[in-house]
Amino acid sequence: MSNSDRGPVSSVVALVNPTSRNGAAMVTARQAIAALTARGVTVDARSGSSAADAALIAREAVARAGDPASGLDAVVVIGGDGTIGPVIAAARGTQVRVGLIPAGTGNDHARALGIPTTDIDGAVDIIVAGHTLRCDLARLTVGDRTTTFGTVAAIGLDAAVTERAVGMTRPRGQSRYALAAIAEIAALRPRRFRVTVDGIVHEMDLVMASVGNTPSYGGGMRICPHARIDDGLLDVTLVEHTSRLRLLGLFPTIYRGTHVSRRGVHSLRASTVTIETAEPTPVSADGELLGVTPVTIEIDASAMDFLSPRSTGSPQG
């Protein structure tokens, strides 16, 4: 949970997701690689055509960057929150520096790290500077599958919204999530949740539970506004069942992070959270659907190094 400077970055392997933002990320990738090259950085660009390819390329890139003989200073991800998933899984527990140039729809990892989401040159400057922040990750177990994630895990309504939005082709951008939320709220019914937070059990009717390593998901929705990527804890936000009208009114406040002061919204902190429900309920993390409840989430403190302008203890977005 500390900063370190190992000197500027001069050689990287860059991982590009050619399908991110319906292919628009390739434009960002070309601009980013040109900007890195103009600053004297040697770039070895790689891309995969499938999730399996991406995972293999990520593992190989992290292994190369971890070998002093390779001459590589960092692994750079050009893409969104989905693209970075295989990289954080591979980099977990290593000293490999990971840089991020946002080119996705959500870009919530970038927000937490203080990386500009619309300024390619600014993101490149952060990488070249080489300033490192040791960050937490989280480990999520559903059934016999354990996954590493970096931002927020969602259980209930917000995971269902993600599932619906991912299946929509129109409209593009964040408005998909707004329309998906309206559709899911219209069909909403209460579910009984049993939430165990560091051994303390809470039972209540909820519409959703969110467990955050960082403040936001869905492209800036600050569901866990006080979460920090470097504090060794998870933030938990529980939203009690209420009327559809009140829920529709709650969603705009999530972007500001002010929903946590509303009646029926509970905020907790923990290192381990287990969520069980009366009936199988969808679970997602980093915007990816992973299965259904029950689910256990644990903090993985000081797990990896990100290139970031932030200092330990600074505000996070």
PyMOL commands that set and color helices and strands:
alter all, ss='L'
color gray80, all
select helices_A, chain A and resi 20-23+25-38+51-65+68-70+81-91+108-113+120-129+157-166+175-186+244-256+258-261
alter helices_A, ss='H'
color red, helices_A
select strands_A, chain A and resi 3-5+11-16+42-47+74-79+97-102+131-142+145-149+152-156+191-197+200-212+234-240+265-270+272-277+282-285+288-292+295-307
alter strands_A, ss='S'
color yellow, strands_A
deselect
rebuild
show_as cartoon
